[in-house]
C-alpha cells in the first residue's frame, strides 16, 4: 500500500503526478499497467480535491480523498471479504491483510482480576455468556455494542471516529462476534 500526501502533490504538473502514481501502482503490482485515461481521472480528482475511487487492472484500487491518495492491492484489505471467518476455540486465527492474529484459550478458573486484565489487546470473557460459534468479521453499517463500563450501547462507527481512526483503516479493525452480537473489538474494551 502507498499513501501519497494530497495537498503536497496538488501543485505539481499532471505528468509528474501521473509518473508518481504509475510507480506506486507498479509497487503494488509489478505487472499492472494503468491506462492514460485512468491515470488522468485520478490526477484530475487529486488536483480538484474531489473524492474518487478507481479500480485498475492487477486488482489495484486507487482512492482519492481531500487529504491523501491511497494505492493498494485489493487483496491487502481485511474488510474486502464480507464473509465472517470462524474462530476456533481453542485456537488461533491469522488476520488476512494484517500482521496479526487472534488467539482463544479456555482458562479455568478465571483470575479474580479478569475484568481489569481486559483491555485493548486482551479480552477476558465468561464462557457461559458466549453463544458459539465465534467469528471474526469486518464492521458492518449500524454495528453497536456496549463497551465495559459505559452505560448504554455505542455505535462502532462513532467510536472509530471518536478515536480518530482514519477512514481508510476502519475496515482493517477486526470485530469478534458470537451469535448474539459483538463481543470485542481489538483496540477497544470488551463488551459488557
N, C-alpha and C positions, 0 to 999 in steps of 0.2 A: 504494500500500500504506500502511495506517495501523497503527501498533503502539501499543496502549494499555497502560499500566502496570497489571498485575493487582492487586498489593497496594494501590496508591494508590487504585484505583477501588472496591474492595470495600466500604468503609464507606458509600458513597453509596446513596441510595434507588433502588429499581428504575426509577422513572420517569426519574430523572436519567441512569442508565446506559443506558436504552433510547434516550433522546434523543441521547446521545453516539454510541452505536452507529449509529443511523439516519443521523446526519450523516456518520460515517465511511463507511458503506455508500454513501451518495449521492455522497461524494467520489470513490469508486472507479467508480461507475456512476450518473450523474445520473438515469437512468430507473428504477433499481432501487427497488422499494417492498417492503421486508420486511414480512411479516405479524406480527401481535401474538404469535402462538404461537412463531414462530421467534425473535423478539427476547426473549421471556420465557425460552425454553430457554437461550439464550446467557447472559442475565443471571444466571439461577439457577446455571449452571455456573461463571460468573465468581465469584459470591459464595461458592459452596461449594468453591472451589479444585479443581474437577474438570475433567479434560481433556474437551474436546468439539470436534467439527468439524461445522459446519453449512453446507450448500450452499444459496445463495439465488438467486432469480431475477436475471437480468442477469449470470450467471456469476461471482457473488461467493462467496467461501469465507471463513468466519469460523472461526478456530482459537483455542480457549481452552486455555491451559496454566496452571500454577500461577503463573507469573511475568508472563504477558502475554496480551493478546487481539489477534490479528492479523486485519485485514480486508484482503483482497487480491482483485484481479480474477484469475480463473483463468488468463487469457492472459499474465499477468505472470510466470509460473513457468517457468524454464528446464527444470526437470525434469518438467513436465507431460506432455510428449510422450516416451514411452519409446523412440521410434524414433531411431536414430543419424542424424546428418547427415554427409554426405560432406564431407571437407575437401580441396579441390583442391590439387594440387601442381604448380607453384607456384600460390599464390592466397591469397585472404582469405575468411574466413567470419565474418559478423556473428553474435553470440550472442544469440538471442532472449531478451527479458526482462532483458538486461544492456546497459549502455552500454559494450560491449567487443567485440573481435573477435580472431580468431586469424589470424596471417599465417604462411605457409610459404614458404620460399625454399630453393633449392638453392645451396649455396656450395661452390666447389671451387677450390683446395684448402682444407680446413678449417684454421682458425688453430691454431697449436700449443697455445694455451691454451683451446681449446674447452671442455674439461671444467670449467675454472674459471669460464668465462663462463656456463655453465648455472646456473640458479637458479630463483627463484620466478616471474620474469617472462619468462625466455628459456630455451629448451631446445635445445641442440645435440645432434644425433643422427647416427650413422653410417648413411647412406642404404642401405648394403648389408645392414644388420641389420633394417631396417624392412620388414615384409611388407604391401605395399599391398593394399587401399586404406586410407587414413587416415580415421578418423571421429571426430566429437565426440559424446559422449553424456553422460547423467547417470550418477551412481554406481548400482551395482546391488548387491543383497544378496550378501555373500560376496566382493566385489571385493578382490583382493590385488595388490600389486606390490612390486618391490624398489627402494626409493629409493637412488640412487647413494651409496655409502659405508656403507650399512647391511648387516650380514650377515643373510642370510635375507630373507624377504618380510614385508610389513606389511599388515594389514587396513586398507582405506581408511576404514572406519567408525571404527576405533580411532584412526587418525591425526587424523581430524577432531575427535574428542572430545579427544585429547591437545593439539591446537592450539586448543582452546576455541572452535571454530566453532559458533555457535548452531544447534540442531537445524533451525530453520526456514530457515537459509541453506544447509544442506548439499546440497540438490538444485540449488542455483544454481551450484555449483562444477562447471565442465566437466571432462570426462575425455577425454583424447586417447588413442586406441587404434588398433592395427592388427589384422590377423587373429590374431596371437598373444596379444594382451592389451594392458594399459595401458602406454603409453609415457611419459606425463607427465600430471601434474595441476597446472595453473597454481596457483601459490602454494606448491607443494611441489617437491621435487627430481625431476629426470628419472629414469626407470627405469635401473637398472644394465645 
